[in-house]
């Protein structure tokens, strides 16, 4: 064994203890860690010949790289709909790294950690009150979850025409309807060879809405004269957290032949709350659903899962089967995620989720969701009642979409946000909504409290005064 490696192995307890203490210090100081900074590094470091060893590498990390780190898992990081890591999820994430499993099979001499993933999907179905008619698996984020789901939808579409798109490529135009799809869905259409512009944009409901106009959708469906199609819908659009009408779309499923996909990256967690569960009524009739875990479930980045109806499992295997690997056996008899997902190499992403679900249960996540929404409404109240700001849309769930008051201040919106984010006390993201520049504050972090709202409000007031807006 390499000498440096042997030394690190002999010193592993001391190494991990130092990392543990550093982690505890970071987590305990989260309230004071900056949400943004201007630190930088040169990226042309030379690779040393003999290696530093883990502790010396840690020392250099602390000197050069740690200053780049921000409080993205903290209570005032309101950008990108980003959650933080619960204590239990950190336990699961650390153990995922330590056990370092290749999570694929449920029956194999080489490891059956996929059983943990299947159990975790079962727990998630219970959390979200969805039927066991869905099969699921873990991927890196909503983009790959959308990709997995829409890839199977593509195969379904081909089969309606007597084609096998997975084997032979797309040979017919694919009809897709959507109103306000997330950019990741559009990206997936590009990656799937469908084309990012090859979908029909359905009108949205009048009155400052982002949801599908059901009348316009039905008109477009009728024009197809029975031909198959795919519908991409939203459980919480990214700007205003608007929901499509899943009850109405469920009724369409009784009359028309189509694949229904729901991007529920964060909005699906409305199902955790009796107050907001009605927003997802009918979603159990979808063919596929995308949900992020590193958002409202508050587990470490990269974590998401897909749900696809079990009745489509043959289409899923046709899409993802490792056909050049006969040692894998029959993909339906000997289940392996190798034949159901894009990735052939997968860590045990389910374990942080498993730990969090068992640690906090249904009530824990109901509390997180409802607290986030309550705080969003408090922030909404400040925006509504302060003459310097105005809402761009009603706060329907956990996203507050707002801007500076008056069209004459439109050119100052980005300047205001840059100065606000530079304080390091809060981070929000810019957006454009109905052709107006705006700002989006997303409330999903389990740590966020009323105290954080007040801190941000004071910083916003100070920034307005400093910029003389």
Buried (B, 14 or more C-beta within 10 A) or exposed (E): EEEBEEBBEEBEEEBEEBBEEBEEEBBEEBBEBBBBBEEEEEEEEEEEEEBEBBBEBBEEEEEEEEEEEBBBBBBBBBBBBBBBBBEBBBBBBBBBEEEEBBBBBBEBEEBBBBBBBBEBBEBBBEBBEBEEEBBBBBBBBBBBBBBBBBBBBBBBBBBBEEBEBBEEEBEEEBBBBBBBBBEBBBBBBEBBEBBBEEBBBBBBBEEBBBBBBBEBBBEBBEEBEEBBBBBBBBBBBBBBBBBBBBEBBBBBBEEBEBBBBBBBBBBBBBBBBEEBBEBBBBBBBBBBBBBBBBBBBBBBBBBBBBBBBEEBBEBBBBBBBBEEEEEBBEBEEEBBBBBBBBBEEBBBBBBBBBBBBEBBEBEBBBBBBBBBBBBBBBBBEBBBEBEBBBBBBBBBBBBBBBBBBEEEBBEBBEBBBEBBBBBBBBBBBBBEBEEBBBBBBBBBBBBBBEEBBEBBBEBBEBBBEEEEB
